[in-house]
């Protein structure tokens, strides 16, 4: 089990979440989960960045991974992830455990 998260290379903030990468590091440490931080730079596609993160997991011995996302309700984002990330090497699937779960239940 590992946490793979992307963040802006310049600001070191997780995009769309406005959470500092350092906070994610502390959360992973608290949960005793390995963290693969993927800095996003201009000049590469998002998929290329994710592939670099997956390469880290592969070098650590992963043969396949299932990507979990915290998306709540945006079908377009979910469809994009399925179309663009699921075909990447190592990716066995994508899961969305809180998709369509009402805010009140979270």
Biopython code that builds the backbone (N, CA, C, O; Angstrom):
import numpy as np
from Bio.PDB.StructureBuilder import StructureBuilder

atoms = [
    (1, "UNK", "N", (0.859, -1.172, 0.000)),
    (1, "UNK", "CA", (0.000, 0.000, 0.000)),
    (1, "UNK", "C", (0.901, 1.228, 0.000)),
    (1, "UNK", "O", (1.841, 1.330, 0.788)),
    (2, "UNK", "N", (0.594, 2.153, -0.896)),
    (2, "UNK", "CA", (1.354, 3.396, -0.966)),
    (2, "UNK", "C", (0.418, 4.517, -1.389)),
    (2, "UNK", "O", (-0.554, 4.293, -2.110)),
    (3, "UNK", "N", (0.715, 5.700, -0.942)),
    (3, "UNK", "CA", (-0.018, 6.895, -1.325)),
    (3, "UNK", "C", (0.783, 7.608, -2.400)),
    (3, "UNK", "O", (1.936, 7.979, -2.179)),
    (4, "UNK", "N", (0.176, 7.799, -3.560)),
    (4, "UNK", "CA", (0.801, 8.541, -4.647)),
    (4, "UNK", "C", (0.015, 9.826, -4.794)),
    (4, "UNK", "O", (-1.193, 9.791, -5.028)),
    (5, "UNK", "N", (0.679, 10.955, -4.661)),
    (5, "UNK", "CA", (-0.020, 12.229, -4.774)),
    (5, "UNK", "C", (0.782, 13.194, -5.626)),
    (5, "UNK", "O", (2.013, 13.208, -5.591)),
    (6, "UNK", "N", (0.060, 14.000, -6.391)),
    (6, "UNK", "CA", (0.706, 15.005, -7.230)),
    (6, "UNK", "C", (0.620, 16.359, -6.537)),
    (6, "UNK", "O", (-0.286, 16.622, -5.746)),
    (7, "UNK", "N", (1.589, 17.204, -6.858)),
    (7, "UNK", "CA", (1.581, 18.555, -6.310)),
    (7, "UNK", "C", (2.330, 19.480, -7.255)),
    (7, "UNK", "O", (3.173, 19.035, -8.033)),
    (8, "UNK", "N", (2.024, 20.749, -7.185)),
    (8, "UNK", "CA", (2.695, 21.752, -8.001)),
    (8, "UNK", "C", (4.154, 21.862, -7.557)),
    (8, "UNK", "O", (4.436, 22.073, -6.378)),
    (9, "UNK", "N", (5.070, 21.719, -8.502)),
    (9, "UNK", "CA", (6.500, 21.731, -8.168)),
    (9, "UNK", "C", (6.943, 23.072, -7.598)),
    (9, "UNK", "O", (7.838, 23.118, -6.755)),
    (10, "UNK", "N", (6.331, 24.161, -8.046)),
    (10, "UNK", "CA", (6.738, 25.481, -7.574)),
    (10, "UNK", "C", (6.200, 25.830, -6.202)),
    (10, "UNK", "O", (6.932, 26.315, -5.340)),
    (11, "UNK", "N", (4.913, 25.580, -6.006)),
    (11, "UNK", "CA", (4.280, 25.954, -4.738)),
    (11, "UNK", "C", (4.281, 24.842, -3.704)),
    (11, "UNK", "O", (4.088, 25.095, -2.514)),
    (12, "UNK", "N", (4.499, 23.603, -4.154)),
    (12, "UNK", "CA", (4.452, 22.419, -3.303)),
    (12, "UNK", "C", (3.079, 22.284, -2.632)),
    (12, "UNK", "O", (2.974, 21.919, -1.461)),
    (13, "UNK", "N", (2.026, 22.591, -3.412)),
    (13, "UNK", "CA", (0.644, 22.489, -2.966)),
    (13, "UNK", "C", (-0.071, 21.496, -3.872)),
    (13, "UNK", "O", (0.118, 21.506, -5.089)),
    (14, "UNK", "N", (-0.899, 20.630, -3.266)),
    (14, "UNK", "CA", (-1.680, 19.656, -4.030)),
    (14, "UNK", "C", (-2.763, 20.416, -4.792)),
    (14, "UNK", "O", (-3.573, 21.127, -4.196)),
    (15, "UNK", "N", (-2.767, 20.258, -6.113)),
    (15, "UNK", "CA", (-3.706, 20.979, -6.966)),
    (15, "UNK", "C", (-5.147, 20.659, -6.596)),
    (15, "UNK", "O", (-5.469, 19.521, -6.254)),
    (16, "UNK", "N", (-5.998, 21.650, -6.663)),
    (16, "UNK", "CA", (-7.438, 21.562, -6.397)),
    (16, "UNK", "C", (-7.782, 21.282, -4.941)),
    (16, "UNK", "O", (-8.932, 21.461, -4.541)),
    (17, "UNK", "N", (-6.839, 20.858, -4.160)),
    (17, "UNK", "CA", (-7.111, 20.566, -2.754)),
    (17, "UNK", "C", (-6.597, 21.670, -1.834)),
    (17, "UNK", "O", (-7.056, 21.827, -0.703)),
    (18, "UNK", "N", (-5.628, 22.432, -2.352)),
    (18, "UNK", "CA", (-5.006, 23.505, -1.571)),
    (18, "UNK", "C", (-4.427, 22.987, -0.256)),
    (18, "UNK", "O", (-4.545, 23.624, 0.791)),
    (19, "UNK", "N", (-3.799, 21.815, -0.339)),
    (19, "UNK", "CA", (-3.144, 21.201, 0.816)),
    (19, "UNK", "C", (-1.647, 21.168, 0.528)),
    (19, "UNK", "O", (-1.233, 20.760, -0.557)),
    (20, "UNK", "N", (-0.856, 21.585, 1.467)),
    (20, "UNK", "CA", (0.593, 21.563, 1.293)),
    (20, "UNK", "C", (1.086, 20.119, 1.195)),
    (20, "UNK", "O", (0.619, 19.239, 1.918)),
    (21, "UNK", "N", (2.024, 19.898, 0.301)),
    (21, "UNK", "CA", (2.608, 18.561, 0.148)),
    (21, "UNK", "C", (3.191, 18.074, 1.479)),
    (21, "UNK", "O", (3.177, 16.876, 1.763)),
    (22, "UNK", "N", (3.689, 18.980, 2.271)),
    (22, "UNK", "CA", (4.226, 18.613, 3.585)),
    (22, "UNK", "C", (3.136, 18.035, 4.488)),
    (22, "UNK", "O", (3.400, 17.110, 5.256)),
    (23, "UNK", "N", (1.926, 18.565, 4.407)),
    (23, "UNK", "CA", (0.816, 18.021, 5.196)),
    (23, "UNK", "C", (0.491, 16.595, 4.761)),
    (23, "UNK", "O", (0.198, 15.741, 5.597)),
    (24, "UNK", "N", (0.542, 16.339, 3.467)),
    (24, "UNK", "CA", (0.295, 14.989, 2.960)),
    (24, "UNK", "C", (1.387, 14.044, 3.453)),
    (24, "UNK", "O", (1.115, 12.901, 3.819)),
    (25, "UNK", "N", (2.626, 14.536, 3.456)),
    (25, "UNK", "CA", (3.735, 13.714, 3.959)),
    (25, "UNK", "C", (3.499, 13.330, 5.418)),
    (25, "UNK", "O", (3.701, 12.178, 5.801)),
    (26, "UNK", "N", (3.071, 14.296, 6.229)),
    (26, "UNK", "CA", (2.819, 14.021, 7.648)),
    (26, "UNK", "C", (1.647, 13.045, 7.819)),
    (26, "UNK", "O", (1.689, 12.181, 8.695)),
    (27, "UNK", "N", (0.610, 13.175, 6.995)),
    (27, "UNK", "CA", (-0.517, 12.248, 7.068)),
    (27, "UNK", "C", (-0.065, 10.831, 6.740)),
    (27, "UNK", "O", (-0.425, 9.883, 7.437)),
    (28, "UNK", "N", (0.725, 10.689, 5.677)),
    (28, "UNK", "CA", (1.219, 9.362, 5.288)),
    (28, "UNK", "C", (2.081, 8.770, 6.405)),
    (28, "UNK", "O", (1.986, 7.583, 6.718)),
    (29, "UNK", "N", (2.912, 9.606, 6.990)),
    (29, "UNK", "CA", (3.763, 9.147, 8.092)),
    (29, "UNK", "C", (2.908, 8.691, 9.269)),
    (29, "UNK", "O", (3.176, 7.648, 9.866)),
    (30, "UNK", "N", (1.884, 9.467, 9.603)),
    (30, "UNK", "CA", (0.993, 9.117, 10.712)),
    (30, "UNK", "C", (0.270, 7.789, 10.452)),
    (30, "UNK", "O", (0.059, 6.998, 11.371)),
    (31, "UNK", "N", (-0.100, 7.558, 9.201)),
    (31, "UNK", "CA", (-0.801, 6.327, 8.825)),
    (31, "UNK", "C", (0.152, 5.170, 8.548)),
    (31, "UNK", "O", (-0.278, 4.047, 8.283)),
    (32, "UNK", "N", (1.450, 5.458, 8.614)),
    (32, "UNK", "CA", (2.475, 4.453, 8.331)),
    (32, "UNK", "C", (2.322, 3.880, 6.918)),
    (32, "UNK", "O", (2.392, 2.670, 6.706)),
    (33, "UNK", "N", (2.110, 4.794, 5.956)),
    (33, "UNK", "CA", (1.935, 4.436, 4.559)),
    (33, "UNK", "C", (3.049, 5.102, 3.761)),
    (33, "UNK", "O", (3.346, 6.280, 3.958)),
    (34, "UNK", "N", (3.658, 4.343, 2.863)),
    (34, "UNK", "CA", (4.678, 4.925, 1.992)),
    (34, "UNK", "C", (4.051, 5.995, 1.115)),
    (34, "UNK", "O", (2.904, 5.865, 0.686)),
    (35, "UNK", "N", (4.800, 7.045, 0.852)),
    (35, "UNK", "CA", (4.329, 8.151, 0.026)),
    (35, "UNK", "C", (5.228, 8.300, -1.192)),
    (35, "UNK", "O", (6.454, 8.325, -1.078)),
    (36, "UNK", "N", (4.603, 8.398, -2.356)),
    (36, "UNK", "CA", (5.306, 8.734, -3.587)),
    (36, "UNK", "C", (4.774, 10.095, -4.006)),
    (36, "UNK", "O", (3.646, 10.207, -4.487)),
    (37, "UNK", "N", (5.578, 11.116, -3.826)),
    (37, "UNK", "CA", (5.208, 12.465, -4.226)),
    (37, "UNK", "C", (5.597, 12.701, -5.671)),
    (37, "UNK", "O", (6.723, 12.405, -6.071)),
    (38, "UNK", "N", (4.676, 13.229, -6.452)),
    (38, "UNK", "CA", (4.923, 13.451, -7.877)),
    (38, "UNK", "C", (4.809, 14.951, -8.157)),
    (38, "UNK", "O", (3.702, 15.477, -8.269)),
    (39, "UNK", "N", (5.944, 15.639, -8.271)),
    (39, "UNK", "CA", (5.891, 17.069, -8.580)),
    (39, "UNK", "C", (5.472, 17.290, -10.035)),
    (39, "UNK", "O", (5.988, 16.642, -10.946)),
    (40, "UNK", "N", (4.531, 18.210, -10.237)),
    (40, "UNK", "CA", (4.059, 18.526, -11.580)),
    (40, "UNK", "C", (4.827, 19.734, -12.116)),
    (40, "UNK", "O", (4.797, 20.819, -11.535)),
    (41, "UNK", "N", (5.509, 19.521, -13.228)),
    (41, "UNK", "CA", (6.266, 20.570, -13.916)),
    (41, "UNK", "C", (5.623, 20.816, -15.270)),
    (41, "UNK", "O", (4.983, 19.926, -15.827)),
    (42, "UNK", "N", (5.790, 22.010, -15.796)),
    (42, "UNK", "CA", (5.314, 22.254, -17.160)),
    (42, "UNK", "C", (6.220, 21.493, -18.132)),
    (42, "UNK", "O", (7.373, 21.194, -17.819)),
    (43, "UNK", "N", (5.687, 21.188, -19.303)),
    (43, "UNK", "CA", (6.473, 20.489, -20.311)),
    (43, "UNK", "C", (6.212, 19.001, -20.383)),
    (43, "UNK", "O", (6.656, 18.343, -21.323)),
    (44, "UNK", "N", (5.498, 18.455, -19.406)),
    (44, "UNK", "CA", (5.119, 17.037, -19.411)),
    (44, "UNK", "C", (3.619, 16.939, -19.194)),
    (44, "UNK", "O", (3.015, 17.774, -18.521)),
    (45, "UNK", "N", (3.034, 15.905, -19.776)),
    (45, "UNK", "CA", (1.609, 15.689, -19.547)),
    (45, "UNK", "C", (1.398, 15.113, -18.148)),
    (45, "UNK", "O", (2.324, 14.591, -17.526)),
    (46, "UNK", "N", (0.168, 15.220, -17.672)),
    (46, "UNK", "CA", (-0.184, 14.652, -16.374)),
    (46, "UNK", "C", (0.097, 13.156, -16.371)),
    (46, "UNK", "O", (0.606, 12.613, -15.391)),
    (47, "UNK", "N", (-0.238, 12.493, -17.479)),
    (47, "UNK", "CA", (-0.020, 11.058, -17.582)),
    (47, "UNK", "C", (1.462, 10.708, -17.483)),
    (47, "UNK", "O", (1.829, 9.706, -16.869)),
    (48, "UNK", "N", (2.310, 11.535, -18.089)),
    (48, "UNK", "CA", (3.758, 11.292, -17.998)),
    (48, "UNK", "C", (4.231, 11.420, -16.557)),
    (48, "UNK", "O", (5.059, 10.634, -16.097)),
    (49, "UNK", "N", (3.702, 12.410, -15.848)),
    (49, "UNK", "CA", (4.070, 12.561, -14.438)),
    (49, "UNK", "C", (3.630, 11.342, -13.625)),
    (49, "UNK", "O", (4.398, 10.815, -12.820)),
    (50, "UNK", "N", (2.402, 10.903, -13.840)),
    (50, "UNK", "CA", (1.901, 9.738, -13.111)),
    (50, "UNK", "C", (2.746, 8.507, -13.452)),
    (50, "UNK", "O", (3.056, 7.703, -12.572)),
    (51, "UNK", "N", (3.111, 8.362, -14.710)),
    (51, "UNK", "CA", (3.964, 7.232, -15.111)),
    (51, "UNK", "C", (5.282, 7.237, -14.356)),
    (51, "UNK", "O", (5.775, 6.176, -13.972)),
    (52, "UNK", "N", (5.859, 8.408, -14.137)),
    (52, "UNK", "CA", (7.105, 8.495, -13.365)),
    (52, "UNK", "C", (6.882, 8.029, -11.928)),
    (52, "UNK", "O", (7.728, 7.339, -11.359)),
    (53, "UNK", "N", (5.747, 8.404, -11.342)),
    (53, "UNK", "CA", (5.416, 7.926, -10.000)),
    (53, "UNK", "C", (5.213, 6.429, -9.968)),
    (53, "UNK", "O", (5.641, 5.759, -9.028)),
    (54, "UNK", "N", (4.562, 5.898, -10.989)),
    (54, "UNK", "CA", (4.360, 4.449, -11.072)),
    (54, "UNK", "C", (5.689, 3.718, -11.237)),
    (54, "UNK", "O", (5.854, 2.605, -10.738)),
    (55, "UNK", "N", (6.638, 4.343, -11.940)),
    (55, "UNK", "CA", (7.971, 3.744, -12.073)),
    (55, "UNK", "C", (8.632, 3.554, -10.707)),
    (55, "UNK", "O", (9.323, 2.561, -10.481)),
    (56, "UNK", "N", (8.420, 4.501, -9.806)),
    (56, "UNK", "CA", (8.962, 4.376, -8.450)),
    (56, "UNK", "C", (8.370, 3.134, -7.779)),
    (56, "UNK", "O", (9.090, 2.349, -7.162)),
    (57, "UNK", "N", (7.059, 2.967, -7.907)),
    (57, "UNK", "CA", (6.406, 1.802, -7.308)),
    (57, "UNK", "C", (6.889, 0.505, -7.944)),
    (57, "UNK", "O", (7.080, -0.494, -7.251)),
    (58, "UNK", "N", (7.087, 0.517, -9.261)),
    (58, "UNK", "CA", (7.584, -0.670, -9.960)),
    (58, "UNK", "C", (8.971, -1.041, -9.448)),
    (58, "UNK", "O", (9.251, -2.212, -9.192)),
    (59, "UNK", "N", (9.843, -0.032, -9.297)),
    (59, "UNK", "CA", (11.201, -0.297, -8.797)),
    (59, "UNK", "C", (11.182, -0.827, -7.365)),
    (59, "UNK", "O", (12.110, -1.512, -6.936)),
    (60, "UNK", "N", (10.121, -0.505, -6.632)),
    (60, "UNK", "CA", (9.968, -0.998, -5.257)),
    (60, "UNK", "C", (9.328, -2.382, -5.212)),
    (60, "UNK", "O", (9.137, -2.948, -4.136)),
    (61, "UNK", "N", (8.994, -2.932, -6.397)),
    (61, "UNK", "CA", (8.492, -4.291, -6.449)),
    (61, "UNK", "C", (7.036, -4.449, -6.836)),
    (61, "UNK", "O", (6.553, -5.577, -6.942)),
    (62, "UNK", "N", (6.324, -3.359, -7.050)),
    (62, "UNK", "CA", (4.908, -3.478, -7.435)),
    (62, "UNK", "C", (4.795, -4.072, -8.831)),
    (62, "UNK", "O", (5.502, -3.664, -9.753)),
    (63, "UNK", "N", (3.902, -5.036, -8.972)),
    (63, "UNK", "CA", (3.643, -5.632, -10.277)),
    (63, "UNK", "C", (2.390, -5.055, -10.910)),
    (63, "UNK", "O", (2.268, -5.024, -12.135)),
    (64, "UNK", "N", (1.456, -4.598, -10.081)),
    (64, "UNK", "CA", (0.282, -3.898, -10.558)),
    (64, "UNK", "C", (-0.253, -3.037, -9.424)),
    (64, "UNK", "O", (-0.018, -3.311, -8.247)),
    (65, "UNK", "N", (-0.977, -1.992, -9.803)),
    (65, "UNK", "CA", (-1.545, -1.095, -8.805)),
    (65, "UNK", "C", (-2.996, -0.799, -9.164)),
    (65, "UNK", "O", (-3.389, -0.840, -10.330)),
    (66, "UNK", "N", (-3.766, -0.505, -8.153)),
    (66, "UNK", "CA", (-5.120, 0.004, -8.324)),
    (66, "UNK", "C", (-5.089, 1.427, -7.787)),
    (66, "UNK", "O", (-4.707, 1.661, -6.641)),
    (67, "UNK", "N", (-5.489, 2.364, -8.618)),
    (67, "UNK", "CA", (-5.504, 3.760, -8.224)),
    (67, "UNK", "C", (-6.851, 4.087, -7.591)),
    (67, "UNK", "O", (-7.899, 3.799, -8.169)),
    (68, "UNK", "N", (-6.824, 4.689, -6.402)),
    (68, "UNK", "CA", (-8.037, 5.117, -5.720)),
    (68, "UNK", "C", (-8.093, 6.628, -5.739)),
    (68, "UNK", "O", (-7.086, 7.301, -5.516)),
    (69, "UNK", "N", (-9.275, 7.161, -6.005)),
    (69, "UNK", "CA", (-9.459, 8.605, -6.079)),
    (69, "UNK", "C", (-10.567, 9.035, -5.142)),
    (69, "UNK", "O", (-11.513, 8.288, -4.894)),
    (70, "UNK", "N", (-10.442, 10.242, -4.625)),
    (70, "UNK", "CA", (-11.435, 10.789, -3.707)),
    (70, "UNK", "C", (-12.479, 11.646, -4.399)),
    (70, "UNK", "O", (-13.129, 12.472, -3.759)),
    (71, "UNK", "N", (-12.644, 11.457, -5.708)),
    (71, "UNK", "CA", (-13.650, 12.229, -6.430)),
    (71, "UNK", "C", (-15.031, 11.944, -5.868)),
    (71, "UNK", "O", (-15.352, 10.807, -5.520)),
    (72, "UNK", "N", (-15.847, 12.989, -5.783)),
    (72, "UNK", "CA", (-17.168, 12.856, -5.190)),
    (72, "UNK", "C", (-18.290, 12.783, -6.222)),
    (72, "UNK", "O", (-19.217, 11.989, -6.066)),
    (73, "UNK", "N", (-18.219, 13.601, -7.274)),
    (73, "UNK", "CA", (-19.387, 13.677, -8.142)),
    (73, "UNK", "C", (-19.116, 14.105, -9.584)),
    (73, "UNK", "O", (-20.076, 14.204, -10.348)),
    (74, "UNK", "N", (-17.931, 14.354, -9.994)),
    (74, "UNK", "CA", (-17.678, 14.850, -11.344)),
    (74, "UNK", "C", (-17.439, 13.697, -12.319)),
    (74, "UNK", "O", (-16.345, 13.139, -12.394)),
    (75, "UNK", "N", (-18.493, 13.356, -13.063)),
    (75, "UNK", "CA", (-18.404, 12.262, -14.032)),
    (75, "UNK", "C", (-17.326, 12.505, -15.069)),
    (75, "UNK", "O", (-16.651, 11.566, -15.491)),
    (76, "UNK", "N", (-17.152, 13.758, -15.490)),
    (76, "UNK", "CA", (-16.161, 14.064, -16.528)),
    (76, "UNK", "C", (-14.741, 13.769, -16.049)),
    (76, "UNK", "O", (-13.920, 13.273, -16.820)),
    (77, "UNK", "N", (-14.450, 14.064, -14.801)),
    (77, "UNK", "CA", (-13.119, 13.782, -14.251)),
    (77, "UNK", "C", (-12.928, 12.276, -14.124)),
    (77, "UNK", "O", (-11.868, 11.748, -14.461)),
    (78, "UNK", "N", (-13.946, 11.594, -13.642)),
    (78, "UNK", "CA", (-13.879, 10.138, -13.513)),
    (78, "UNK", "C", (-13.650, 9.492, -14.877)),
    (78, "UNK", "O", (-12.805, 8.607, -15.012)),
    (79, "UNK", "N", (-14.393, 9.927, -15.879)),
    (79, "UNK", "CA", (-14.240, 9.377, -17.235)),
    (79, "UNK", "C", (-12.841, 9.669, -17.787)),
    (79, "UNK", "O", (-12.238, 8.818, -18.442)),
    (80, "UNK", "N", (-12.334, 10.864, -17.523)),
    (80, "UNK", "CA", (-10.990, 11.218, -17.993)),
    (80, "UNK", "C", (-9.959, 10.300, -17.346)),
    (80, "UNK", "O", (-9.066, 9.793, -18.024)),
    (81, "UNK", "N", (-10.079, 10.084, -16.036)),
    (81, "UNK", "CA", (-9.133, 9.202, -15.337)),
    (81, "UNK", "C", (-9.182, 7.791, -15.923)),
    (81, "UNK", "O", (-8.143, 7.178, -16.167)),
    (82, "UNK", "N", (-10.389, 7.284, -16.146)),
    (82, "UNK", "CA", (-10.529, 5.944, -16.716)),
    (82, "UNK", "C", (-9.878, 5.861, -18.097)),
    (82, "UNK", "O", (-9.192, 4.889, -18.412)),
    (83, "UNK", "N", (-10.099, 6.872, -18.899)),
    (83, "UNK", "CA", (-9.589, 6.881, -20.270)),
    (83, "UNK", "C", (-8.081, 7.091, -20.335)),
    (83, "UNK", "O", (-7.404, 6.463, -21.149)),
    (84, "UNK", "N", (-7.545, 7.972, -19.480)),
    (84, "UNK", "CA", (-6.145, 8.366, -19.593)),
    (84, "UNK", "C", (-5.190, 7.639, -18.644)),
    (84, "UNK", "O", (-4.025, 7.432, -18.983)),
    (85, "UNK", "N", (-5.670, 7.250, -17.461)),
    (85, "UNK", "CA", (-4.767, 6.653, -16.476)),
    (85, "UNK", "C", (-4.853, 5.133, -16.411)),
    (85, "UNK", "O", (-3.843, 4.468, -16.178)),
    (86, "UNK", "N", (-6.023, 4.585, -16.610)),
    (86, "UNK", "CA", (-6.180, 3.135, -16.525)),
    (86, "UNK", "C", (-5.285, 2.388, -17.516)),
    (86, "UNK", "O", (-4.796, 1.309, -17.179)),
    (87, "UNK", "N", (-5.046, 2.918, -18.734)),
    (87, "UNK", "CA", (-4.166, 2.206, -19.674)),
    (87, "UNK", "C", (-2.664, 2.259, -19.336)),
    (87, "UNK", "O", (-1.871, 1.577, -19.984)),
    (88, "UNK", "N", (-2.268, 3.048, -18.345)),
    (88, "UNK", "CA", (-0.840, 3.163, -18.027)),
    (88, "UNK", "C", (-0.284, 1.830, -17.523)),
    (88, "UNK", "O", (-1.010, 1.039, -16.920)),
    (89, "UNK", "N", (1.001, 1.586, -17.771)),
    (89, "UNK", "CA", (1.627, 0.359, -17.256)),
    (89, "UNK", "C", (1.443, 0.249, -15.738)),
    (89, "UNK", "O", (1.478, 1.256, -15.030)),
    (90, "UNK", "N", (1.255, -0.930, -15.263)),
    (90, "UNK", "CA", (1.030, -1.292, -13.862)),
    (90, "UNK", "C", (-0.393, -1.080, -13.388)),
    (90, "UNK", "O", (-0.798, -1.700, -12.405)),
    (91, "UNK", "N", (-1.169, -0.231, -14.043)),
    (91, "UNK", "CA", (-2.496, 0.117, -13.529)),
    (91, "UNK", "C", (-3.496, -0.986, -13.852)),
    (91, "UNK", "O", (-3.834, -1.224, -15.012)),
    (92, "UNK", "N", (-3.962, -1.656, -12.796)),
    (92, "UNK", "CA", (-4.929, -2.740, -12.948)),
    (92, "UNK", "C", (-6.358, -2.218, -12.897)),
    (92, "UNK", "O", (-7.292, -2.914, -13.296)),
    (93, "UNK", "N", (-6.528, -1.011, -12.413)),
    (93, "UNK", "CA", (-7.866, -0.440, -12.349)),
    (93, "UNK", "C", (-7.889, 0.854, -11.574)),
    (93, "UNK", "O", (-6.886, 1.273, -10.996)),
    (94, "UNK", "N", (-9.052, 1.482, -11.572)),
    (94, "UNK", "CA", (-9.282, 2.723, -10.840)),
    (94, "UNK", "C", (-10.528, 2.532, -9.978)),
    (94, "UNK", "O", (-11.539, 2.010, -10.448)),
    (95, "UNK", "N", (-10.454, 2.954, -8.725)),
    (95, "UNK", "CA", (-11.588, 2.862, -7.806)),
    (95, "UNK", "C", (-11.925, 4.242, -7.260)),
    (95, "UNK", "O", (-11.057, 5.104, -7.122)),
    (96, "UNK", "N", (-13.193, 4.430, -6.956)),
    (96, "UNK", "CA", (-13.711, 5.710, -6.467)),
    (96, "UNK", "C", (-14.612, 5.435, -5.259)),
    (96, "UNK", "O", (-15.835, 5.487, -5.384)),
    (97, "UNK", "N", (-14.035, 5.149, -4.109)),
    (97, "UNK", "CA", (-14.823, 4.670, -2.970)),
    (97, "UNK", "C", (-15.835, 5.665, -2.410)),
    (97, "UNK", "O", (-16.778, 5.244, -1.739)),
    (98, "UNK", "N", (-15.683, 6.959, -2.654)),
    (98, "UNK", "CA", (-16.637, 7.931, -2.113)),
    (98, "UNK", "C", (-17.448, 8.611, -3.214)),
    (98, "UNK", "O", (-18.123, 9.608, -2.960)),
    (99, "UNK", "N", (-17.383, 8.078, -4.433)),
    (99, "UNK", "CA", (-18.116, 8.691, -5.539)),
    (99, "UNK", "C", (-19.621, 8.616, -5.269)),
    (99, "UNK", "O", (-20.161, 7.550, -4.976)),
    (100, "UNK", "N", (-20.274, 9.753, -5.373)),
    (100, "UNK", "CA", (-21.717, 9.917, -5.136)),
    (100, "UNK", "C", (-22.123, 9.697, -3.681)),
    (100, "UNK", "O", (-23.316, 9.582, -3.400)),
    (101, "UNK", "N", (-21.192, 9.635, -2.767)),
    (101, "UNK", "CA", (-21.538, 9.583, -1.340)),
    (101, "UNK", "C", (-21.905, 11.009, -0.925)),
    (101, "UNK", "O", (-21.121, 11.930, -1.156)),
    (102, "UNK", "N", (-23.062, 11.209, -0.326)),
    (102, "UNK", "CA", (-23.464, 12.554, 0.083)),
    (102, "UNK", "C", (-22.476, 13.175, 1.081)),
    (102, "UNK", "O", (-21.891, 12.488, 1.918)),
    (103, "UNK", "N", (-22.317, 14.481, 0.960)),
    (103, "UNK", "CA", (-21.407, 15.192, 1.864)),
    (103, "UNK", "C", (-21.726, 14.910, 3.326)),
    (103, "UNK", "O", (-20.813, 14.790, 4.144)),
    (104, "UNK", "N", (-23.008, 14.802, 3.667)),
    (104, "UNK", "CA", (-23.408, 14.586, 5.050)),
    (104, "UNK", "C", (-22.862, 13.273, 5.610)),
    (104, "UNK", "O", (-22.623, 13.160, 6.812)),
    (105, "UNK", "N", (-22.666, 12.285, 4.741)),
    (105, "UNK", "CA", (-22.169, 10.985, 5.185)),
    (105, "UNK", "C", (-20.650, 10.973, 5.315)),
    (105, "UNK", "O", (-20.090, 10.088, 5.962)),
    (106, "UNK", "N", (-19.990, 11.936, 4.714)),
    (106, "UNK", "CA", (-18.531, 11.982, 4.800)),
    (106, "UNK", "C", (-18.137, 12.701, 6.064)),
    (106, "UNK", "O", (-16.947, 12.856, 6.340)),
]
sb = StructureBuilder()
sb.init_structure("model")
sb.init_model(0)
sb.init_chain("A")
sb.init_seg("    ")
for serial, (resi, resn, name, xyz) in enumerate(atoms, 1):
    if name == "N":
        sb.init_residue(resn, " ", resi, " ")
    sb.init_atom(name, np.array(xyz, "f"), 0.0, 1.0, " ", f" {name:<3s}", serial, name[0])
structure = sb.get_structure()
